Structure formats: structure tokens, C-alpha cells
Amino acid sequence: MGYQTLINSNIKRLRKDLNLTQERFAEIAEISPDTLRNLERDRYAPNPATIDKICSAFNLTPLTLLLSPISLDKTEAIKVINQQLEFFEPEELLQISEILKIIKKISK
């Protein structure tokens, strides 16, 4: 597997592991949804700026995108979630809190 395919595959795996749509992932990473779609389809290799944006948005190093597979530990996952929460208004955050309580109850 070439480096382009490996990086693109890891980007797609990261997005799916985080349960994000392509649009949401692209928004968080500050890249266009079309760019992300093309990467996930392995149409071209990401340029250094795109790699930097993705790594910065999800607290990764570029080397992480060359390793297979990507796995987030609890601390990294919490950082990613906290970054996503910054996009919500206070009332929405309260709703999210209630949803999390429900999820915790039903997952026991």
C-alpha cells in the first residue's frame, strides 16, 4: 500500500471512528467537503496544508496518519469531543449533557 492510500485510508478511518459525517469532519478540520470526499476516494494525496489542518483539528501528528490503524485513547477522544462542543450554543450543550446521561444509563 502506497503512502497516499495509507494516509487517505487513515483519514477515512478516523472520521468513521469519530462517527462524523464528511461534512462535519471537514468543518472541524477547516477543509472543504469536496476535498475530504476526494481524499477518502483516494483520488489524490493530501497536500501538507491539508494534513496540518486535519492533524491540528484532531490533535494528531502527521506521522499518525502514516501508521495503520489510527486509534484514539480516552484522553485523545475527549480532546476531539471538546473541540466539537465549541461549535454549540449553551442551550445545545445542556441538551447534549442530557443525551449523554441517557446514553450512560442505557449502556449499563
N, C-alpha and C positions, 0 to 999 in steps of 0.2 A: 504494500500500500504506500503510495507516494505521500509526501508531506501535505500537499494540498488536500487530498482526500481525507487524511487523518485529521487535520485542523477543522475542515468543514464538518466532518462527522462528529467531532467533539463539540463543536458549536451547537449542532442539532441535538446531540445527546444532552448537553447542558440545558438547553431550552426545555426539552421534554422532561428532564429530571426535576426542573423547577415548576413544571406544569404551567408554562406560559404559552400563550398564543404567539405566533410570529410577530404580530403587530405589537403586543405588549413587550416582548423581548426587545424588539427593535427600538421601541420608545425608551425603554430603560437604558439601552446601550447607545442611544442617540445616533442610530443609523437608520437608513430607510428600510421599510418592509421589503421593498424590491431587492435591495442588497442582500438582506438576510435570506430571502427565498432563493436567490441565485447561489448563495454560498451553500445552503442546505441541499441544493440540487447538484452541487459540485460543478457548477458552470465555470467558476474561476476562483483563484486563490484570493483570500482577503488581503488588502494592502496593509502596510504597517499601521496606518492611522485607524483602520477598522479594528485590527487586532488590539490596539491600545484602548480604544473605546470599550470594546467588549470586556477586556481584562479589568479595566478601571471600574466599569459598572458592576462587575460581579466579583471583585476582589481576587482576581486570578493573576498569575504571571503568564507571560507568553509561552513559557516552557510548558505550563499546564496544558495548553492547547495541543501540544505535540505528544503528550502522554495519553495512553489509552487504558481504560476509560477514565473519564472525569468522575470523581466522586467528591461530594461535599461533606465535610464533617459538620457536626451540630453548630459549632461556632461560625463556620462559613455560611451555613444555611440561614442562621439568624441574621447575619450581616446583610445577606441578599434580601431577606424579608423586610428588614428595617429600611433598606433603600427603597423598596417598593411602597412601603407605608407613607413615605414622604409625599407621595402624589395625592393622598387623600385628605379630605377636609375633616375637622374634628368630629362632626356628627357621623361621618362614614367610619371613622376609626372606632367609635363606640359600637357601631353595628358589627364591625369586624371582630371586636372583642367578644360580643355576644355569640357570634358564629363560632369562634374558637372554643368558647365554653361548651357549646353544644357538641362540637366535634370531639372534644376531650371526653365528654360524658358517654357518647355512643361508641367510642373506640376502646372503652374499658372492657 
